[in-house]
Amino acid sequence: MNPQAQATSTEQSRARSSRFARSASAAGALAVLAVNGLGCGTELGGPANDEDATASIASALDTNPWPTDWTSSSGQGTVKDDAGFLAIHYDGYTSRGGGINRATYQYMAKAPAYADLIFKWDYSGDHGTNAASVRLTAFADGPNGDHKEIVLVGTTGNQQPVSGAFGFSNKRETALRVYAGYTYGFVVEGADRNVPPIFQGDLNVQYRAEKIVKSEQFGGQPWPAGGGFTNIERIAPPGAYINNVTVVWSGDAIVGLSWTYQDAPADACTSGQCAVGKSSFNGGGSGNIPFASTDRLGPCTIVKSPYGYGSVKQLEFKKHPAMDATRTTIFTFGKPDSSDDKRVTETDGDFLVGFYGAYNNDGFFASIGLITRKPQ
């Protein structure tokens, strides 16, 4: 996937790696991590020298908002969470039957916010040599009984055969969507026929969290709206981002929005595209704004009409490359009057991942808001 990560200096990488080295004392811990931006701590247009930037990163890591109170369902093993570097160690099996020794370790915490947890991992250990196997899964629970799993080692329902010492590693970034107040974490499973059984391993995870937030919606009809309005709330799948937005307008209102996701499953929207309202309008206009993986939003402006249902009259997007808010590009769609009511979004430095709002049967937008990921 394309991680939307900030560039980091050598000094910053060393600082983060040293923190991980202090926290991950278990065997098999990563000695050096190729850190490509934790997504927190560096202000856009911030410190100009490495010493100040490193101090800013360290300060942010010391106040990392994610929990350190991890628990284990089996009551076994140790967990250390040091500001974005998670180290898990286990030693021992949890059950035995039919000549097979089995181990299941679940390590979990409660998410403090709605966010995409973006992580890399390294897993090593020893599960014996007699019909031994392992499986590693990341999971996240959500509202309405939602439960998502990402199998990292093995396959769904099946473990990966191993013999003696093993090591698995994935330096690509994986995204897991977590929900405020709900549990997320990792499950390690194993089996072997050795007598006595051998079960020990180390899971080390480097992660960052990017909170998902809604900007204030603006327009004549609050979201969600009733009556003859259609409500929309669509967001990129975990880790994906919007790479193009097309806006269609009439002479006096926005009448259509469509966008595409990068690094998203084909069924995220029809053919990978989300489209609401009109795709064209006689006598109107259309335009698009492309986004690279590192592009961030600036403050954006939503303008509403003073008459009728208060339709959205203009959208103005600002974007700039990561780490350089001085290079701002402005895209304006629609034609407002100078007296029209305007609202500026608090989206500076955010990644655009979705939209929400309401539009009527004619396609005119009655309200619109942006959904973004805020790097932490």
HELIX and SHEET records of a PDB file:
HELIX    1   1 THR A   10  SER A   23  1                                  14    
HELIX    2   2 ASP A   50  ASP A   62  1                                  13    
HELIX    3   3 PRO A  143  GLY A  145  5                                   3    
HELIX    4   4 ALA A  266  ALA A  268  5                                   3    
HELIX    5   5 THR A  270  GLY A  272  5                                   3    
SHEET    1   A 3 THR A  71  SER A  72  0                                        
SHEET    2   A 3 ILE A 100  LYS A 110 -1                                        
SHEET    3   A 3 SER A  95  GLY A  97 -1                                        
SHEET    1   B 5 THR A  71  SER A  72  0                                        
SHEET    2   B 5 ILE A 100  LYS A 110 -1                                        
SHEET    3   B 5 THR A 183  ASP A 192 -1                                        
SHEET    4   B 5 ALA A 132  ASP A 141 -1                                        
SHEET    5   B 5 HIS A 147  VAL A 153 -1                                        
SHEET    1   C 5 THR A  71  SER A  72  0                                        
SHEET    2   C 5 ILE A 100  LYS A 110 -1                                        
SHEET    3   C 5 THR A 183  ASP A 192 -1                                        
SHEET    4   C 5 ALA A 132  ASP A 141 -1                                        
SHEET    5   C 5 GLN A 160  VAL A 162 -1                                        
SHEET    1   D 5 THR A  78  ASP A  81  0                                        
SHEET    2   D 5 PHE A  85  ASP A  91 -1                                        
SHEET    3   D 5 GLN A 200  LYS A 214 -1                                        
SHEET    4   D 5 ALA A 115  ASP A 126 -1                                        
SHEET    5   D 5 ALA A 165  VAL A 178 -1                                        
SHEET    1   E 6 THR A  78  ASP A  81  0                                        
SHEET    2   E 6 PHE A  85  ASP A  91 -1                                        
SHEET    3   E 6 GLN A 200  LYS A 214 -1                                        
SHEET    4   E 6 PHE A 365  PRO A 375 -1                                        
SHEET    5   E 6 PHE A 351  ASN A 360 -1                                        
SHEET    6   E 6 PHE A 229  ILE A 235 -1                                        
SHEET    1   F 4 GLN A 273  GLY A 277  0                                        
SHEET    2   F 4 ILE A 254  GLN A 262 -1                                        
SHEET    3   F 4 TYR A 241  TRP A 249 -1                                        
SHEET    4   F 4 GLY A 285  PRO A 290 -1                                        
SHEET    1   G 4 ASP A 295  LEU A 297  0                                        
SHEET    2   G 4 VAL A 312  PRO A 321 -1                                        
SHEET    3   G 4 THR A 301  LYS A 304 -1                                        
SHEET    4   G 4 ASP A 341  VAL A 344 -1                                        
SHEET    1   H 3 ASP A 295  LEU A 297  0                                        
SHEET    2   H 3 VAL A 312  PRO A 321 -1                                        
SHEET    3   H 3 THR A 329  GLY A 334 -1                                        
END                                                                             
